[in-house]
Amino acid sequence: MNDKANPPKKRDGERKDRLAEALRANLQKRKAQARSRRDGNPDDRPEGWPTAGKMHKD
């Protein structure tokens, strides 16, 4: 058997840690967006991007 068939378990843990951190960051961002919408403050959008209320359907 060769060693390349079974990757080291250490890398698996690092990947899970990275994914968990990304998930936490995404959750915090979404919570902040929800709070700002609830309070009536606009999201941090680049200048010139329309808000959902100003979009027009064709």
Residue, then its C-alpha position, 0 to 999 in steps of 0.5 A: m500500500n502507498d501512503k498517498a491513498n490515505p491523506p493525513k488526518k491533520r489536514d481534515g481537522e484544519r479544513k473543518d476549522r476553516l469551514a467552521e470559522a467561515l460559517r461563524a463569519n457568515l452568520q455574524k454578517r447575516k445577523a448584522q444585515a438583519r439588524s440593520r434592515r430591522d432598524g431601517n438603516p441601509d446595508d453597506r452597499p457600494e454607491g449606485w447599487p439599488t436597494a430592494g425597494k427601488m428595483h423595477k421589474d420589466 
